[in-house]
Amino acid sequence: MDAGQCYATPGASLSMRNPDTGQCQTFDEGDPCGPPHGVVLPNWAPCSSACLGRDQPTCEATGGCQVEMLGDSYWGCFPVEPNGTVPPPSCVNADAYTCASNDACIAVYGPTSSNIPNSTQFVSCVAETVPPPLPACSTLTTEMACLARTDCDAVYNGSDCTCDNSGCVCKTEVFAYCESK
């Protein structure tokens, strides 16, 4: 490795997430261009990121951020690997590194079989589940379904109505259809 390929800062350390464990690992970068010619860092995501602290729906909607689960519970929002691989056609059966490289995948971790406290390991990779889009207001056929949506307005047919400059009041109103606001 020549001096142009060294990319460490003397005496600096960098904390990065190991995709096999989901845990941060610190690298002491040492002298970047002196013996042993710096440290070649793995292509892992940094432990500090703007992704941290986001709730699950916000994390799923944010590019470059990945939902990670600890068993069945939301563990947190973490950055994807910086030089991600080509996203696999499916997250199913992806290994830890491939999963951590794709923000459309959710990495699932679990406890290790060792007796080390708080020790975790990659278990599986699953696809994010994006809720299906809501049906158009015009397709809703019941008053209850229309009124349950804040983006829809119920339209009524009235009979025996009295109208003035402020609107109409009808003795009988029957739900006619639903429309977008």
C-alpha positions as CSV (number, residue, x, y, z in Angstrom):
1,M,0.0,0.0,0.0
2,D,1.5,3.4,-0.9
3,A,1.1,6.6,1.0
4,G,-1.7,7.7,-1.4
5,Q,-3.8,4.8,-0.2
6,C,-3.5,5.4,3.5
7,Y,-6.7,7.0,4.8
8,A,-6.3,7.0,8.6
9,T,-5.7,9.9,10.9
10,P,-2.7,9.5,13.3
11,G,-3.9,8.5,16.8
12,A,-7.6,8.6,15.8
13,S,-10.0,5.8,16.5
14,L,-13.3,5.1,14.6
15,S,-16.3,3.2,15.9
16,M,-18.1,1.1,13.3
17,R,-21.0,-1.4,13.4
18,N,-20.2,-5.0,12.8
19,P,-23.0,-6.4,10.6
20,D,-22.5,-9.9,12.1
21,T,-23.1,-8.7,15.6
22,G,-24.9,-5.3,15.3
23,Q,-22.4,-4.0,17.9
24,C,-20.0,-1.2,17.6
25,Q,-16.3,-2.0,17.2
26,T,-13.6,0.5,17.6
27,F,-10.6,0.7,15.3
28,D,-7.4,2.4,16.3
29,E,-6.2,3.8,13.0
30,G,-2.6,4.4,14.2
31,D,0.0,6.1,11.9
32,P,-1.7,6.3,8.4
33,C,1.3,5.9,6.3
34,G,4.0,4.5,8.6
35,P,4.6,0.9,9.3
36,P,2.3,-1.1,9.1
37,H,0.9,1.4,6.5
38,G,-2.3,2.4,8.3
39,V,-5.3,0.3,8.9
40,V,-7.6,-0.8,6.1
41,L,-11.1,-0.3,7.6
42,P,-13.9,-2.6,6.8
43,N,-16.9,-1.3,4.8
44,W,-19.1,-1.1,7.8
45,A,-21.5,1.7,8.8
46,P,-20.3,4.3,11.4
47,C,-21.8,4.0,14.8
48,S,-22.8,7.7,14.8
49,S,-25.4,8.7,12.3
50,A,-28.4,10.9,11.6
51,C,-30.4,7.7,11.4
52,L,-30.1,7.1,15.2
53,G,-33.1,7.9,17.3
54,R,-35.7,7.7,14.5
55,D,-38.9,5.7,15.1
56,Q,-39.6,2.7,12.9
57,P,-41.9,4.3,10.3
58,T,-39.6,7.3,9.9
59,C,-36.6,5.0,9.6
60,E,-38.2,2.9,6.9
61,A,-39.1,6.0,4.9
62,T,-35.5,7.5,5.2
63,G,-33.0,6.5,2.5
64,G,-29.7,5.3,3.8
65,C,-31.3,4.2,7.1
66,Q,-32.2,0.6,8.1
67,V,-34.6,-0.8,10.6
68,E,-33.0,-3.4,12.9
69,M,-34.8,-5.7,15.2
70,L,-33.7,-7.5,18.3
71,G,-35.9,-10.6,18.2
72,D,-39.5,-9.3,17.6
73,S,-38.8,-5.8,19.1
74,Y,-37.6,-2.7,17.3
75,W,-33.9,-2.3,18.2
76,G,-33.3,0.9,16.3
77,C,-32.5,2.8,13.2
78,F,-29.0,2.5,11.9
79,P,-27.2,3.6,8.7
80,V,-26.6,1.2,5.9
81,E,-23.1,0.2,4.9
82,P,-21.4,3.2,3.2
83,N,-20.5,1.5,-0.1
84,G,-23.5,-0.8,-0.3
85,T,-23.7,-3.8,-2.5
86,V,-26.2,-4.0,-5.3
87,P,-29.5,-4.6,-3.6
88,P,-30.4,-8.2,-3.7
89,P,-33.6,-9.1,-5.5
90,S,-34.9,-10.3,-2.2
91,C,-33.8,-9.7,1.4
92,V,-34.7,-13.4,2.2
93,N,-31.6,-15.5,2.8
94,A,-29.3,-12.4,2.5
95,D,-26.2,-12.6,4.7
96,A,-25.4,-10.0,7.4
97,Y,-23.3,-7.8,5.2
98,T,-25.7,-7.9,2.2
99,C,-28.6,-7.2,4.5
100,A,-26.8,-4.3,6.2
101,S,-26.1,-2.8,2.7
102,N,-29.7,-2.5,1.7
103,D,-32.1,0.0,3.4
104,A,-35.1,-2.0,2.0
105,C,-34.1,-4.9,4.2
106,I,-34.6,-5.3,8.0
107,A,-31.7,-6.9,9.9
108,V,-32.9,-9.2,12.7
109,Y,-30.5,-9.9,15.6
110,G,-30.7,-12.2,18.5
111,P,-28.7,-13.2,21.6
112,T,-25.6,-15.4,21.1
113,S,-25.3,-18.8,22.6
114,S,-22.3,-17.5,24.6
115,N,-22.5,-16.3,28.2
116,I,-21.4,-12.8,27.3
117,P,-23.9,-10.2,28.5
118,N,-25.6,-8.1,25.8
119,S,-23.9,-10.2,23.1
120,T,-25.9,-10.3,19.8
121,Q,-25.6,-12.0,16.4
122,F,-27.2,-11.6,13.0
123,V,-30.2,-14.1,12.7
124,S,-32.0,-13.2,9.5
125,C,-32.9,-10.6,6.9
126,V,-36.4,-9.7,6.0
127,A,-38.0,-7.1,3.6
128,E,-39.6,-4.0,5.0
129,T,-43.3,-4.2,4.8
130,V,-44.7,-1.1,3.2
131,P,-48.4,-0.7,3.9
132,P,-50.6,-0.8,0.8
133,P,-51.8,2.6,-0.3
134,L,-55.2,3.7,0.9
135,P,-58.1,3.2,-1.6
136,A,-59.3,6.3,-3.4
137,C,-62.1,8.2,-1.6
138,S,-64.3,7.7,-4.6
139,T,-64.2,3.9,-4.1
140,L,-65.6,4.0,-0.5
141,T,-69.2,2.9,-0.6
142,T,-70.3,3.5,3.0
143,E,-70.7,6.6,5.0
144,M,-68.8,5.1,8.0
145,A,-65.8,4.3,5.8
146,C,-65.8,7.8,4.3
147,L,-66.1,9.6,7.6
148,A,-63.2,7.5,9.0
149,R,-60.8,9.1,6.6
150,T,-59.5,12.6,7.2
151,D,-58.7,13.1,3.5
152,C,-62.3,12.3,2.3
153,D,-65.6,14.2,2.4
154,A,-69.0,12.5,2.6
155,V,-71.6,14.0,0.2
156,Y,-75.3,13.7,0.9
157,N,-78.5,13.9,-1.0
158,G,-81.1,15.9,0.9
159,S,-84.9,16.3,0.8
160,D,-87.3,18.8,2.2
161,C,-84.5,21.4,2.4
162,T,-84.6,25.0,3.3
163,C,-81.8,27.2,2.0
164,D,-80.5,30.7,2.7
165,N,-77.2,32.6,2.1
166,S,-75.3,30.5,4.7
167,G,-76.3,27.1,3.2
168,C,-79.1,24.5,3.3
169,V,-80.7,22.5,6.0
170,C,-82.5,19.4,5.1
171,K,-84.9,17.3,7.1
172,T,-83.6,14.2,5.5
173,E,-80.0,13.5,4.4
174,V,-78.9,10.3,2.8
175,F,-75.2,9.4,2.1
176,A,-74.7,9.6,-1.7
177,Y,-70.9,9.2,-2.2
178,C,-67.4,9.9,-1.0
179,E,-65.0,12.3,-2.6
180,S,-61.5,13.6,-1.9
181,K,-61.1,16.9,0.0
